Structures are given as structure tokens and as C-alpha cells.
Amino acid sequence: MSELAEQHQAWASASRRLWFGAAPAPKPPRPRPVSPFVAVKERRKHKLFLRAIEEIDEYGNIVVHELFTPPWKRIACEVAAKHQVSMTDLFSARRDQMVVRARHEIFWRCRHETTMSLPQIGKRFGDRDHTTVLHGIRKHTQRMEKGSL
């Protein structure tokens, strides 16, 4: 069959389908392979960071594995668990003795275990002033010297 005849046959079948409504069923889309891992992307100042990896377990639940936890957040979690206070209490304006002592310990540890400045520490923990952070570090140092932790 010549090329012209093939083209004529294709046009004729297309014309019949349009006039008589006998259009062929569309092909189903090919299934995409399902990966058990999905990267969670976060855009910050026009840069793309991988924040976490989500895994789908055998029951279909999503399990999140953090790729990077900032040191200040790790310190806050450890101190909150040690003093048995919630993370929201540490960032809030509460002034209970347990919460204040835990917050002072976080200030001290962030100052000595990270490279954060006093204003940066204050900004992370409830938008506090750097002098508040300095006071907390001094009070925690006094308590450590007394041995009344």
C-alpha cells in the first residue's frame, strides 16, 4: 500500500469515528513505580533543601525521618525531657520555676555547645532579648557552682 493510500485510510477512519461516535477508548496511563521513600523539599530564600524523608510502612502510614535536626532543637528536646516540661512551655512566656530552670539550662548549653550568639539564642526561644539570655546563663552557672541543679 502506498503512502498516499495509508494516509487516506487514516483520514477516513478518523472521519468515521467523528461522524458516528465510534471513537476508540483512550489508552490507560501507565502506572508509575511507587517508591517507599519520598523526599520532602523545603524552599528557603530561593534554595531547595531536603528536610526529611518520608517512608511508607507496611500499613500505608507515613513515617518521617528527619535528615537534619539543628543543634539548638536537639538541646531543647533533651532538656525538656530531663526537666519533664513540654517544648511549648519552653518557648512560651510562662515563668514557673521548672520551666525557667529548664530554659536557663538551654541558654547555657546553647551558648557553650553551639556557635550561636546571645541574640540568636533569644530569637529561637520565644523572641527574648539577649540580656535575658545572659541573665539565664549566669543564673544557671550559679546553680551549677552551688550544686543545686
C-alpha positions in Angstrom: 0.0 0.0 0.0 1.4 3.4 -0.9 2.0 6.2 1.5 -0.9 8.2 0.0 -3.3 5.3 0.4 -2.3 4.8 4.1 -2.8 8.5 4.7 -6.2 8.4 3.0 -7.2 5.3 5.1 -6.1 7.1 8.4 -8.2 10.2 7.5 -11.2 8.1 6.5 -11.2 6.2 9.8 -10.8 9.4 11.7 -13.7 10.9 9.8 -15.9 7.8 10.5 -15.1 8.0 14.2 -16.0 11.7 14.4 -19.3 11.3 12.5 -20.5 8.0 14.0 -19.1 8.4 17.5 -17.1 5.1 17.4 -14.0 6.6 18.9 -11.6 4.1 20.4 -11.2 4.1 24.1 -8.2 6.1 25.3 -5.2 4.1 26.5 -5.0 4.0 30.2 -2.0 5.8 31.6 1.0 3.7 32.5 1.3 3.2 36.3 4.3 5.0 37.8 6.5 2.9 40.0 5.8 3.5 43.7 8.8 4.3 45.8 8.6 3.7 49.5 10.6 6.9 50.1 9.5 10.4 49.2 11.8 13.4 49.8 10.2 16.4 51.5 11.5 19.6 49.9 11.6 23.0 51.6 12.2 26.2 49.8 14.1 28.8 51.7 15.4 32.0 50.1 15.3 30.5 46.6 17.2 27.4 47.6 15.8 24.0 47.9 16.7 21.9 50.9 15.8 18.3 51.7 14.1 18.5 55.1 13.1 14.9 55.7 12.5 11.6 54.1 9.0 10.1 54.4 8.7 6.4 54.3 5.5 4.4 53.8 5.4 1.4 56.1 3.6 -1.9 55.5 0.3 -0.5 56.8 0.3 2.5 54.5 1.2 5.0 57.2 3.8 7.7 56.5 6.9 7.6 58.7 9.1 10.8 58.7 12.8 10.5 59.2 14.4 13.9 59.8 17.6 14.4 57.8 19.0 17.3 59.9 18.0 18.5 63.3 19.5 21.8 64.3 21.7 21.6 67.4 19.5 24.1 69.4 16.4 22.0 68.8 18.2 18.8 69.8 19.4 20.5 73.0 15.9 21.8 73.7 14.4 18.3 73.3 17.0 16.8 75.7 16.4 19.4 78.3 12.6 19.3 78.0 12.8 15.5 78.6 15.2 15.9 81.5 13.0 18.5 83.3 9.7 17.0 82.2 8.4 20.1 80.6 6.8 20.5 77.2 8.5 22.2 74.3 5.7 24.7 74.0 6.3 25.7 77.6 10.0 26.4 76.9 9.0 28.8 74.0 6.1 30.4 75.8 6.1 33.3 78.3 5.5 31.0 81.3 7.6 31.7 84.4 7.1 28.6 86.5 10.2 27.6 88.3 10.6 24.3 86.5 10.2 26.0 83.1 12.5 28.8 83.9 15.3 26.5 85.1 14.9 24.3 82.0 15.0 27.4 79.8 18.2 28.7 81.6 19.9 25.3 81.1 19.0 25.5 77.4 20.5 29.0 77.2 23.7 27.8 78.9 24.0 24.7 76.7 23.3 26.6 73.5 26.0 29.1 74.4 28.6 26.5 75.2 27.8 23.7 72.7 26.9 25.8 69.7 28.3 28.9 67.9 25.0 30.8 68.4 25.2 34.4 69.7 23.1 35.6 72.6 20.6 37.4 70.3 20.3 34.3 68.1 19.6 32.1 71.2 17.0 34.6 72.4 15.3 34.7 69.0 15.0 30.9 68.8 13.4 30.7 72.3 10.4 32.9 72.4 11.9 36.1 70.8 13.7 37.1 74.0 16.3 39.8 74.5 20.0 39.0 74.6 20.2 40.3 78.2 17.5 37.8 79.2 19.6 35.0 77.8 22.7 36.4 79.5 20.9 36.5 82.8 19.7 32.9 82.4 23.3 31.7 81.6 24.6 33.5 84.7 21.8 32.0 86.9 22.5 28.5 85.6 26.2 28.9 86.2 25.5 30.0 89.8 23.2 26.9 90.3 25.9 24.7 88.9 28.6 26.1 91.3 26.2 25.7 94.2 25.3 22.2 93.1 21.6 22.8 93.3 20.6 21.6 89.9 
